[in-house]
Structure formats: C-alpha cells, structure tokens
C-alpha cells in the first residue's frame, strides 16, 4: 500500500496503471466497518482503490468539534493495509487549501440549508470544497459514498453532475448491526438500554414506508413511539429525492398507479445526549 501526502504524487497512479479504473473513497479517518464496506464494494467491482484521510476543518462549524475529532492515523493505515487498499492519500491542510485558490460554487437550491445543513451552517459548503479538490487531485473514475449520510450523497451527486460529469458516483447501502441499528462510531457512547431503544429507529423508518398511503399519520405515530423510548426527535419525515423536498400528505394516494420518484424517510434525534441519524430510500 502506498501512502502519499502530496497531490503531485497521485499522478503516478494513473501513469503506472493506465489500464485500471480508479475508485476513490474520501474519509476523515477514525475508520470503522462502514468505511471498510465502501472499500470492499470498490474492490469487489475490480477497481484500483484510493482512500483519502483528511480531517477537513472547513466542514466543522464548531472549533471544539474539530479539535475533539478522533485522529487515529496508525490504526486507520493498518486497517486499510489489511484490507488490501492500493493507495492512501493523507494531505496536510496547506496541501488541501493553498492560498489564493477560489471556492467552487455549485447550484444546490436549498439542499445544503435544511436538515443536517440547518443544524450545521456551512457544513455542506465545506464538504463540497474539500471533495471538489480531492476529486481534482485523485482524478477517479468511480467514487463511493455511504448512504447513511444521505444528504451528503445528494450534495455530492450535484457536485458530480455539475463539475465532474465523467465520474460515476456509487451510493453504498448503510451497514447495520443485527438489531437494525445503523453502524456509527457514536454507537459506543450509548448505554445498553439506549442501544436497544435505538434499534427501533430502523423499525420506525420501515413502519413509515409500509404505511406510506397515510404517511403523515404514520410519522406522528412513530415520532411518539421514539419519544416514549427516550428520544428527542429533531426530524422524522418523508422527502422526495434528489432535493429532499417535503412530500404532501396525499401524495401516495394520488400517485399509486404511477411510477413513484425516489423518496426517503429521514431521521435525526438524540438519546442520552448522543445524536443519531438514519434513513431509508424507497420508491
Ligand atoms: O463523510 C465524510 O467523512 C466527509 O464529509 C468527507 C466526505 C470525507 C469530506 O470531508
């Protein structure tokens, strides 16, 4: 496994592997099974796999969160090496953000302002800046992102559409524990009781999809269920993709016979002070 810190070193990958397609997985390190599932997907698809590890200061609106973000480079490199990754890119902040480079601007409507964007102002702007620079440095053919961060996937899909039309973007389905709880590095902070209750998020998301004909009533029922279990619910709602617009209460009754567009039921909430997000995409 090669480890590069300079963007100029990355051009070697293309020069030395002219006949291989390059898959790219950007990360901020502190790797877990979810990240490794993205790596496995790229490898199963037969691509030369490049992973970046860079804690992007621009996407943190709270300096304390940036400081506290876990940095576990040695462990991350060991995991990626065991996994047979070809190249890891670990740039410095000045490599990623040299002076006098202008921000890229893309059209997102209000996609970056709502849900996760509303509680972390500027977050998606920071994500777009770093991913734009990383894609330019790595020049991948295919990129992999986890569907757990659905809104991030949708923002990156717009970036790809508007700035990198030749890149193929793959969304990888969320890894779940046996209970259905979406895997997250935050799960370790849950007590065993909260962890058991958090497993019901997946059941609630499924219940809303099953009762989609009356989804507004289902949303109220499931929100109550989560509150009874100790959750402070930030949002639990059904949105249409790709812009996460609200879905009217009679939508599924009116469109039963037509092919429905992609939708998602999205959730964010806290239990014992631990904030969790999850979603299920359906059509
Ligand atoms: O999902 C993440 O870890 C980050 O937002 C990303 C895509 C690596 C950009 O810093």
Boltz pocket constraint, residues with backbone or C-beta under 6 A from the ligand:
constraints:
  - pocket:
      binder: B
      contacts: [[A, 26], [A, 27], [A, 28], [A, 54], [A, 56], [A, 59], [A, 127], [A, 130], [A, 131], [A, 149], [A, 152]]
      max_distance: 6.0
